[in-house]
């Protein structure tokens, strides 16, 4: 029995006790808890690292935008020369580093503010005219409830930047800064952005705040007011009455004595009876009615302008003046130019383009965007396509430079209908040229040097 009891005891000792099992379970649970803690710490570490990296990028961007070249030099002196001077025992280095540190610290307060300005900027006519100065004052309002220190306002005009000092502004105060746009060439001018600049007297730090976005301003070509004219109206019973007196039309004008060859249908019997003279008759006269499709054709190839861009600008001004007059007179008008033809298809492709003529503003905006181009058709080809497109054309005004001879002008005239009025306006920028109107065989030419010459010469043209 004793042996048997010892055997059972040994057998029982080989089995794990309950306490050991519980300790084992506790050890496993402790391992899982440690893993969770490590994961939690790593996750938090990643979050803090991302947070630090984010603000480090912001700080780096702020430093890159704020610190000037002089500021970088001051930072270098402050960070390197102070410890170097202390370590080597050179007081000169330490002094210069300390001065650089003071300059940086003093510059920081100058960056405060600049975001509480309200900018007002508007052109008088929403556009500019080539070569003319335009006054456009800028209003600056302090929208903050505290004082705003003086600053600088920068306005970008094209590729240039103009600066205006902003005075000390009390809360809600508004100041007008006188601003005058100088004369610019025809085209589209980028005005803006308008920014405020905060900087210290030395120029160590610089902070820019954009207050107004950039805007595109059209610079119209110069134009002149032309006299109203009925040149180029073709006879049409559905057209507009003119001052020309004819024998038969729709609008009654006056009466006159009958002469041999008059149509008896037009005898005014009541007026004839009133004069009471046997053998004398009075006939009606009518105001001629004409339709008025006016087509203005602009030469676009540089070879047609001997004096270069100056002649082309005068030609553009002539087109703008003629188109504006036609729109004002409520005439049907079209302005036609050549499309740009790809170089590989220049001998096979033909295309023209119409500018917008619904209003004067749209016409001028389109004229701001066109420039001479070698990849355009000859003037003769443009006129041929225009004649095919506008069957109701009554007057063609062809605007070109001094690069075409009279013979070439005759060839251009030959592709247009014979029953319409045709006038050539040539911009001649050569030194020996003179403004004049002349007839050469079947063509009428108005030769102008400047746009100021067009109104007087147009008065001499009768079509």
C-alpha positions as CSV (number, residue, x, y, z in Angstrom):
1,X,0.0,0.0,0.0
2,X,2.9,2.3,0.7
3,X,4.4,1.6,-2.6
4,X,1.1,2.2,-4.3
5,X,0.7,5.5,-2.5
6,X,4.1,6.7,-3.5
7,X,3.5,5.7,-7.1
8,X,0.3,7.8,-7.1
9,X,2.2,10.6,-5.6
10,X,4.8,10.5,-8.3
11,X,2.1,10.3,-10.9
12,X,0.4,13.3,-9.4
13,X,3.6,15.2,-9.2
14,X,4.1,14.8,-13.0
15,X,0.8,16.6,-13.7
16,X,0.7,20.4,-13.8
17,X,-1.0,21.9,-10.8
18,X,-3.8,24.4,-11.0
19,X,-1.6,27.3,-9.8
20,X,0.9,26.6,-12.5
21,X,-1.8,26.6,-15.1
22,X,-3.1,29.9,-13.9
23,X,0.4,31.4,-13.9
24,X,0.9,30.2,-17.5
25,X,-2.3,31.8,-18.5
26,X,-1.3,35.0,-16.8
27,X,2.0,35.0,-18.7
28,X,0.3,34.7,-22.1
29,X,-2.1,37.5,-21.2
30,X,0.8,39.7,-20.2
31,X,2.5,39.1,-23.6
32,X,-0.6,40.3,-25.5
33,X,-0.8,43.4,-23.3
34,X,2.8,44.3,-24.1
35,X,2.2,43.9,-27.8
36,X,-0.8,46.2,-27.6
37,X,1.2,48.8,-25.7
38,X,4.0,48.7,-28.3
39,X,1.5,49.1,-31.1
40,X,-0.2,52.0,-29.3
41,X,3.1,53.8,-28.7
42,X,4.1,53.2,-32.4
43,X,0.7,54.5,-33.6
44,X,1.0,57.6,-31.4
45,X,4.6,58.1,-32.6
46,X,3.5,58.0,-36.2
47,X,0.7,60.6,-35.4
48,X,3.1,62.9,-33.7
49,X,5.7,62.5,-36.4
50,X,3.1,63.3,-39.1
51,X,1.9,66.3,-37.0
52,X,5.4,67.5,-36.6
53,X,6.2,67.0,-40.3
54,X,3.1,68.9,-41.3
55,X,4.0,72.0,-39.3
56,X,7.6,71.6,-40.2
57,X,6.6,72.0,-43.9
58,X,4.4,75.0,-43.0
59,X,7.4,76.5,-41.1
60,X,9.7,75.8,-44.0
61,X,7.3,77.4,-46.5
62,X,6.8,80.4,-44.2
63,X,10.6,80.8,-43.9
64,X,11.1,80.5,-47.7
65,X,8.4,83.1,-48.3
66,X,9.3,85.5,-45.5
67,X,13.1,85.5,-45.1
68,X,14.9,87.6,-47.7
69,X,18.5,87.2,-48.9
70,X,19.6,89.7,-46.2
71,X,17.6,87.7,-43.7
72,X,19.4,84.5,-44.6
73,X,22.7,86.2,-44.1
74,X,21.5,87.5,-40.7
75,X,20.4,84.0,-39.7
76,X,23.7,82.5,-40.8
77,X,25.6,85.1,-38.7
78,X,23.3,84.6,-35.7
79,X,23.5,80.8,-35.8
80,X,27.2,80.4,-36.6
81,X,29.2,83.4,-35.4
82,X,27.8,83.6,-31.8
83,X,28.9,80.0,-30.9
84,X,32.0,80.3,-33.0
85,X,33.0,83.6,-31.2
86,X,32.3,82.1,-27.8
87,X,34.2,78.9,-28.5
88,X,37.2,80.6,-30.0
89,X,37.1,83.5,-27.6
90,X,36.7,86.1,-30.4
91,X,34.4,88.8,-29.2
92,X,34.1,90.4,-32.6
93,X,32.4,87.3,-34.0
94,X,30.1,87.0,-31.1
95,X,29.2,90.7,-31.3
96,X,28.3,90.5,-35.0
97,X,26.2,87.4,-34.4
98,X,24.4,89.2,-31.5
99,X,23.7,92.2,-33.8
100,X,22.3,89.9,-36.4
101,X,20.1,88.2,-33.8
102,X,18.8,91.6,-32.7
103,X,18.0,92.6,-36.3
104,X,15.9,89.5,-36.8
105,X,14.0,89.9,-33.5
106,X,13.3,93.5,-34.2
107,X,12.0,92.7,-37.7
108,X,9.4,90.2,-36.5
109,X,6.8,92.8,-35.2
110,X,6.8,94.6,-38.6
111,X,5.2,91.5,-40.1
112,X,2.1,91.9,-38.0
113,X,-1.1,93.0,-39.9
114,X,-1.7,93.5,-43.6
115,X,-4.6,91.0,-43.8
116,X,-7.4,93.4,-42.8
117,X,-7.4,95.7,-45.9
118,X,-10.3,95.9,-48.3
119,X,-9.1,97.0,-51.8
120,X,-11.3,98.8,-54.3
121,X,-10.0,99.1,-57.8
122,X,-12.1,99.7,-61.0
123,X,-11.3,101.2,-64.4
124,X,-13.5,104.1,-65.5
125,X,-14.6,102.3,-68.7
126,X,-13.7,98.6,-68.0
127,X,-11.0,98.9,-70.8
128,X,-8.0,101.0,-71.9
129,X,-7.2,102.7,-75.2
130,X,-3.8,102.1,-76.8
131,X,-1.3,104.8,-76.0
132,X,-3.6,106.7,-73.6
133,X,-3.1,107.2,-69.9
134,X,-6.0,106.3,-67.6
135,X,-6.5,107.4,-64.0
136,X,-7.8,104.6,-61.7
137,X,-7.3,105.4,-58.0
138,X,-7.1,102.5,-55.5
139,X,-9.1,102.7,-52.3
140,X,-7.7,101.0,-49.2
141,X,-10.0,100.4,-46.2
142,X,-8.9,99.2,-42.8
143,X,-11.6,96.6,-41.9
144,X,-10.0,95.8,-38.5
145,X,-11.1,97.3,-35.2
146,X,-7.6,98.5,-34.4
147,X,-4.9,100.6,-35.9
148,X,-3.1,99.3,-39.0
149,X,0.6,100.2,-39.3
150,X,1.9,101.7,-42.6
151,X,2.7,99.3,-45.3
152,X,3.3,99.0,-49.1
153,X,0.8,98.1,-51.8
154,X,2.2,96.3,-54.9
155,X,0.3,96.3,-58.2
156,X,1.5,94.1,-61.0
157,X,1.0,95.7,-64.4
158,X,2.0,93.3,-67.2
159,X,5.6,92.3,-66.3
160,X,6.2,95.4,-64.2
161,X,5.4,96.0,-60.5
162,X,4.4,99.4,-59.1
163,X,4.5,100.2,-55.4
164,X,2.3,102.6,-53.4
165,X,2.9,103.5,-49.7
166,X,-0.1,102.8,-47.4
167,X,-0.3,105.3,-44.6
168,X,-1.3,104.6,-41.0
169,X,-5.0,103.7,-41.0
170,X,-7.4,103.9,-38.1
171,X,-10.2,101.4,-37.6
172,X,-12.6,101.7,-40.6
173,X,-10.6,104.5,-42.3
174,X,-10.4,104.6,-46.1
175,X,-7.6,106.2,-48.1
176,X,-7.5,106.8,-51.9
177,X,-4.1,106.0,-53.5
178,X,-3.6,107.9,-56.8
179,X,-2.9,105.4,-59.5
180,X,-2.5,106.2,-63.2
181,X,-2.0,103.5,-65.9
182,X,0.5,104.5,-68.5
183,X,-0.3,104.1,-72.2
184,X,0.0,100.5,-73.3
185,X,-0.1,98.9,-76.8
186,X,-3.2,97.3,-78.1
187,X,-3.8,93.8,-76.7
188,X,-4.8,92.2,-73.4
189,X,-3.1,93.6,-70.3
190,X,-2.8,91.7,-67.1
191,X,-3.5,93.9,-64.1
192,X,-2.8,92.4,-60.7
193,X,-2.6,90.7,-58.4
194,X,-2.7,93.5,-55.8
195,X,-0.8,92.6,-52.7
196,X,0.3,94.2,-49.4
197,X,3.9,94.0,-48.3
198,X,5.1,94.1,-44.7
199,X,8.8,94.4,-44.2
200,X,11.2,95.9,-41.7
201,X,13.3,99.0,-42.4
202,X,16.4,96.9,-43.1
203,X,14.5,94.4,-45.3
204,X,15.4,91.3,-43.4
205,X,11.9,89.8,-43.4
206,X,9.1,90.3,-46.0
207,X,5.5,89.2,-45.8
208,X,3.1,89.4,-48.8
209,X,-0.7,89.1,-48.6
210,X,-2.7,88.9,-51.8
211,X,-5.8,91.1,-51.6
212,X,-7.1,91.1,-55.1
213,X,-6.7,88.6,-57.9
214,X,-5.3,89.4,-61.3
215,X,-7.6,90.6,-64.0
216,X,-7.4,90.8,-67.8
217,X,-8.0,94.3,-69.2
218,X,-8.6,94.8,-72.9
219,X,-6.6,97.6,-74.5
220,X,-8.7,98.8,-77.4
221,X,-7.1,100.2,-80.6
222,X,-7.3,103.9,-81.2
223,X,-10.4,104.9,-83.1
224,X,-11.9,108.1,-84.6
225,X,-15.5,109.1,-85.0
226,X,-16.4,109.0,-88.7
227,X,-19.1,110.9,-90.4
228,X,-22.3,109.0,-91.2
229,X,-22.5,107.9,-94.8
230,X,-24.8,106.1,-97.2
231,X,-21.9,104.9,-99.4
232,X,-22.3,101.4,-100.7
233,X,-26.1,101.0,-100.3
234,X,-27.5,99.0,-103.2
235,X,-30.9,99.7,-104.6
236,X,-33.5,97.5,-102.8
237,X,-37.2,98.1,-102.3
238,X,-36.8,96.6,-98.8
239,X,-33.8,98.7,-97.9
240,X,-33.4,102.1,-96.2
241,X,-34.4,105.4,-97.9
242,X,-31.4,107.7,-98.8
243,X,-31.0,111.3,-100.0
244,X,-30.6,110.2,-103.6
245,X,-33.7,111.1,-105.8
246,X,-34.8,108.5,-108.4
247,X,-37.8,108.2,-110.7
248,X,-39.3,105.0,-109.2
249,X,-39.1,103.6,-105.7
250,X,-41.3,103.3,-102.5
251,X,-40.6,106.5,-100.5
252,X,-42.1,109.7,-102.0
253,X,-39.7,112.7,-102.1
254,X,-41.1,115.6,-104.2
255,X,-42.7,116.5,-107.6
256,X,-41.3,118.2,-110.7
257,X,-42.3,119.1,-114.2
258,X,-42.8,116.3,-116.7
259,X,-40.1,116.0,-119.4
260,X,-40.0,113.8,-122.5
261,X,-39.2,110.2,-121.5
262,X,-40.8,110.2,-118.1
263,X,-43.2,107.3,-117.3
264,X,-46.8,108.6,-117.5
265,X,-47.6,106.3,-114.5
266,X,-45.8,108.7,-112.2
267,X,-47.8,111.8,-113.2
268,X,-49.3,113.5,-110.1
269,X,-52.8,114.3,-111.4
270,X,-53.9,116.3,-108.3
271,X,-50.9,118.6,-108.4
272,X,-51.2,118.9,-112.2
273,X,-54.9,120.0,-111.8
274,X,-54.0,122.6,-109.2
275,X,-51.6,124.5,-111.5
276,X,-54.3,124.7,-114.2
277,X,-51.9,125.0,-117.1
278,X,-52.9,123.0,-120.2
279,X,-50.0,120.8,-121.5
280,X,-48.0,120.9,-118.3
281,X,-47.8,117.9,-116.1
282,X,-46.1,117.2,-112.8
283,X,-44.5,113.8,-111.9
284,X,-43.5,112.2,-108.6
285,X,-39.9,111.7,-107.5
286,X,-38.8,109.2,-104.9
287,X,-36.1,108.7,-102.4
288,X,-34.0,105.8,-103.4
289,X,-34.1,102.8,-101.0
290,X,-30.9,100.8,-100.6
291,X,-29.7,97.8,-98.6
292,X,-26.5,98.1,-96.7
293,X,-24.4,95.0,-96.2
294,X,-21.0,96.4,-95.5
295,X,-18.0,94.0,-95.4
296,X,-14.7,95.1,-94.0
297,X,-11.8,93.0,-95.0
298,X,-8.5,93.2,-93.1
299,X,-5.2,92.1,-94.6
300,X,-3.3,89.9,-92.1
301,X,-0.1,88.8,-93.9
302,X,3.0,90.7,-92.7
303,X,4.2,91.0,-96.3
304,X,1.3,93.4,-97.0
305,X,2.7,95.9,-94.5
306,X,6.1,97.4,-95.6
307,X,6.5,99.5,-92.5
308,X,5.8,96.6,-90.1
309,X,3.7,96.7,-87.0
310,X,3.1,100.5,-87.0
311,X,1.2,100.2,-90.3
312,X,-0.8,97.2,-89.0
313,X,-1.8,99.2,-85.9
314,X,-3.1,102.0,-88.1
315,X,-5.0,99.4,-90.2
316,X,-6.5,97.9,-87.0
317,X,-7.6,101.4,-85.9
318,X,-9.2,102.0,-89.3
319,X,-11.2,98.7,-89.1
320,X,-12.3,99.6,-85.6
321,X,-13.4,103.1,-86.7
322,X,-15.3,101.9,-89.7
323,X,-17.0,99.0,-87.8
324,X,-18.0,101.2,-85.0
325,X,-19.6,103.8,-87.4
326,X,-21.5,101.0,-89.2
327,X,-22.8,99.6,-85.9
328,X,-23.9,103.0,-84.8
329,X,-25.7,103.6,-88.1
330,X,-27.4,100.2,-87.7
331,X,-25.9,98.9,-90.9
332,X,-25.5,95.2,-91.6
333,X,-21.7,94.8,-91.2
334,X,-19.2,92.0,-91.2
335,X,-15.5,92.2,-90.4
336,X,-13.5,89.4,-92.1
337,X,-10.0,88.2,-91.7
338,X,-8.0,85.2,-92.8
339,X,-7.9,82.2,-90.6
340,X,-4.4,80.8,-89.7
341,X,-3.6,78.1,-92.2
342,X,-1.3,75.2,-91.1
343,X,2.0,75.4,-93.0
344,X,1.6,71.9,-94.5
345,X,-1.9,72.7,-95.8
346,X,-1.2,76.3,-97.0
347,X,-1.6,75.6,-100.7
348,X,-4.7,73.4,-100.2
349,X,-6.7,75.0,-97.4
350,X,-8.8,78.2,-97.5
351,X,-10.6,79.7,-94.6
352,X,-11.8,83.1,-93.3
353,X,-13.1,84.2,-89.9
354,X,-15.7,86.7,-88.9
355,X,-15.1,89.0,-85.9
356,X,-18.0,89.6,-83.6
357,X,-19.9,92.7,-84.6
358,X,-23.1,92.5,-82.4
359,X,-21.8,95.5,-80.4
360,X,-18.9,97.9,-80.5
361,X,-17.5,96.3,-77.4
362,X,-17.3,92.8,-78.8
363,X,-15.7,94.1,-82.0
364,X,-13.0,96.0,-80.1
365,X,-12.3,93.0,-77.9
366,X,-11.8,90.8,-80.9
367,X,-9.5,93.4,-82.5
368,X,-7.4,93.3,-79.3
369,X,-6.5,89.7,-80.0
370,X,-5.4,89.6,-83.7
371,X,-1.9,90.1,-85.0
372,X,-0.2,89.7,-88.4
373,X,0.6,86.1,-89.2
374,X,2.7,84.6,-91.9
375,X,0.4,81.5,-91.9
376,X,-2.5,83.5,-93.4
377,X,-4.0,83.7,-96.9
378,X,-3.3,86.5,-99.4
379,X,-5.7,89.4,-99.5
380,X,-7.0,88.3,-102.9
381,X,-8.0,84.9,-101.6
382,X,-9.7,86.4,-98.6
383,X,-11.7,88.7,-100.8
384,X,-12.7,85.9,-103.1
385,X,-14.1,83.8,-100.1
386,X,-15.8,86.8,-98.7
387,X,-17.6,87.5,-102.0
388,X,-18.8,83.9,-102.1
389,X,-20.0,84.0,-98.5
390,X,-21.8,87.4,-98.6
391,X,-24.0,87.4,-101.7
392,X,-25.9,90.5,-100.4
393,X,-22.7,92.6,-100.1
394,X,-23.2,96.2,-101.2
395,X,-19.9,97.8,-100.1
396,X,-16.5,96.2,-99.5
397,X,-13.9,98.2,-97.5
398,X,-10.5,96.6,-97.8
399,X,-7.9,97.7,-95.3
400,X,-4.3,96.8,-96.0
401,X,-0.8,98.2,-95.7
402,X,1.6,99.7,-98.2
403,X,2.9,96.4,-99.4
404,X,0.5,96.1,-102.3
405,X,1.0,97.9,-105.6
406,X,-1.8,99.5,-107.6
407,X,-1.8,96.5,-110.0
408,X,-2.2,94.1,-107.1
409,X,-5.1,96.2,-105.8
410,X,-6.7,96.0,-109.2
411,X,-6.4,92.2,-109.0
412,X,-8.0,92.2,-105.6
413,X,-10.9,94.3,-107.0
414,X,-11.4,91.9,-109.9
415,X,-12.5,89.0,-107.6
416,X,-15.4,91.1,-106.1
417,X,-18.8,91.7,-107.8
418,X,-18.9,94.6,-110.3
419,X,-22.1,96.1,-109.0
420,X,-20.9,96.9,-105.4
421,X,-18.9,99.8,-104.1
422,X,-15.3,99.0,-103.3
423,X,-12.8,101.2,-101.3
424,X,-9.3,100.5,-100.3
425,X,-7.9,102.0,-97.1
426,X,-4.1,101.7,-97.1
427,X,-2.1,102.4,-94.0
428,X,1.2,103.8,-95.4
429,X,3.9,104.4,-92.8
430,X,6.7,105.3,-95.2
431,X,8.4,108.6,-94.6
432,X,7.6,110.0,-98.1
433,X,3.9,109.0,-97.9
434,X,1.2,111.6,-97.7
435,X,-2.5,111.2,-96.7
436,X,-4.6,111.4,-99.9
437,X,-7.6,110.1,-101.8
438,X,-7.2,109.1,-105.4
439,X,-8.8,107.0,-108.1
440,X,-6.7,104.6,-110.2
441,X,-8.7,103.0,-113.0
442,X,-11.5,101.1,-111.3
443,X,-10.4,101.5,-107.7
444,X,-10.8,104.2,-105.0
445,X,-7.9,104.4,-102.5
446,X,-7.8,106.3,-99.2
447,X,-4.1,106.5,-98.3
448,X,-3.6,107.3,-94.6
449,X,-0.6,107.7,-92.4
450,X,-2.4,108.0,-89.1
451,X,-5.9,107.2,-88.0
452,X,-6.6,110.9,-87.7
453,X,-6.4,111.1,-91.5
454,X,-9.4,108.8,-92.1
455,X,-12.4,111.1,-91.2
456,X,-11.3,113.8,-93.6
457,X,-10.5,111.5,-96.5
458,X,-13.7,109.5,-96.0
459,X,-15.7,112.7,-96.5
460,X,-14.2,113.0,-100.0
461,X,-15.2,109.5,-101.0
462,X,-18.6,109.2,-102.6
463,X,-18.4,105.6,-103.9
